[in-house]
Amino acid sequence: MTLTHDQGQKGPWSSSPALDPLARDVATVLKSMGGSAHQTVVVDCVAAMKRQRGESITQDLAARIVEVFERYRDLFFRPFGEGSQRWALAPGVA
């Protein structure tokens, strides 16, 4: 999936209907952390955001977030290589 970044958009966390809401949450967390963070920190922050909104947290949240990272490789990448658990927003996405 490719997400174009037009000048009128606010980034991947905008109201684009094609983007998974979980991917929007992940992008929001990464942006708030300066563009990159360890996978467990992202999971914890997304869980906190969901709780704050009154949403339920499922046991598979961490696995679903990893799936989002992998599915949206045009938005997220591993800045320290494939063995790392650190993720970042792709250049030009933020």
C-alpha positions as CSV (number, residue, x, y, z in Angstrom):
1,M,0.0,0.0,0.0
2,T,1.3,3.4,-0.9
3,L,0.2,6.6,0.8
4,T,0.9,9.8,-1.1
5,H,1.7,12.9,0.9
6,D,-0.1,15.8,-0.7
7,Q,0.5,19.3,0.7
8,G,-3.0,19.5,2.1
9,Q,-2.7,16.4,4.2
10,K,-1.5,16.2,7.8
11,G,0.5,13.0,7.3
12,P,-0.4,9.4,7.6
13,W,-2.5,10.0,10.8
14,S,-4.9,12.3,8.9
15,S,-8.5,11.2,8.3
16,S,-7.5,9.1,5.2
17,P,-10.1,6.2,5.1
18,A,-7.6,3.9,3.4
19,L,-5.2,3.9,6.4
20,D,-5.8,1.4,9.2
21,P,-6.7,3.3,12.4
22,L,-4.1,1.4,14.3
23,A,-1.5,2.6,11.8
24,R,-2.6,6.2,12.5
25,D,-2.1,5.6,16.2
26,V,1.3,4.1,15.7
27,A,2.3,7.1,13.5
28,T,1.0,9.5,16.1
29,V,3.1,7.8,18.8
30,L,6.2,7.8,16.7
31,K,5.8,11.5,15.8
32,S,5.3,12.4,19.4
33,M,8.6,10.5,20.3
34,G,10.6,12.4,17.8
35,G,10.1,10.0,14.9
36,S,11.3,6.7,16.3
37,A,10.9,4.5,19.3
38,H,11.4,0.9,20.5
39,Q,8.5,-1.4,19.6
40,T,7.5,-2.1,23.2
41,V,7.3,1.7,23.9
42,V,5.0,2.1,20.8
43,V,2.8,-0.8,22.1
44,D,2.6,0.7,25.5
45,C,1.7,4.2,24.2
46,V,-0.9,2.9,21.8
47,A,-2.5,0.9,24.6
48,A,-2.6,4.0,26.7
49,M,-4.2,6.0,23.9
50,K,-6.8,3.3,23.4
51,R,-7.6,3.2,27.2
52,Q,-7.8,7.0,27.3
53,R,-10.4,6.9,24.5
54,G,-12.3,4.1,26.3
55,E,-11.4,1.4,23.8
56,S,-10.7,-2.1,24.9
57,I,-7.2,-3.5,24.8
58,T,-6.9,-7.0,23.3
59,Q,-4.2,-9.5,24.2
60,D,-3.0,-9.5,20.6
61,L,-2.4,-5.7,20.4
62,A,1.4,-6.1,20.3
63,A,1.1,-8.6,17.4
64,R,-1.3,-6.4,15.6
65,I,1.1,-3.4,15.9
66,V,3.9,-5.5,14.5
67,E,1.6,-6.4,11.6
68,V,0.9,-2.7,11.0
69,F,4.7,-2.0,11.0
70,E,5.2,-4.7,8.4
71,R,2.2,-3.9,6.2
72,Y,2.9,-0.2,6.0
73,R,6.6,-0.4,5.1
74,D,6.2,2.8,3.1
75,L,5.4,4.6,6.4
76,F,7.6,2.7,8.9
77,F,11.1,1.3,8.8
78,R,13.7,-0.2,11.1
79,P,16.5,2.4,11.3
80,F,19.0,0.0,12.9
81,G,18.2,-2.9,10.5
82,E,15.9,-5.9,10.3
83,G,17.1,-7.5,13.6
84,S,16.2,-4.4,15.6
85,Q,13.0,-3.7,17.4
86,R,13.3,0.1,16.9
87,W,10.9,1.6,14.4
88,A,10.8,5.0,12.8
89,L,8.6,7.0,10.5
90,A,9.9,6.9,6.9
91,P,11.6,10.0,5.7
92,G,9.2,12.6,4.4
93,V,6.2,11.1,6.2
94,A,6.3,13.2,9.4
